[in-house]
């Protein structure tokens, strides 16, 4: 293969990769803007640290008997 063909294929691959990345970025921004609360992830609601979320203690380990 000639050097020109290799350069052409490399440029074509980079252009296609850039187009894919731009489309993914557009979709991520669109999803973030459509989020009603403006949250970007994480817990569904904040909860205080040190408070059990399910109201009971975890099972004791085997060595605690």
PyMOL commands that set and color helices and strands:
alter all, ss='L'
color gray80, all
select helices_A, chain A and resi 3-34+62-64
alter helices_A, ss='H'
color red, helices_A
deselect
rebuild
show_as cartoon
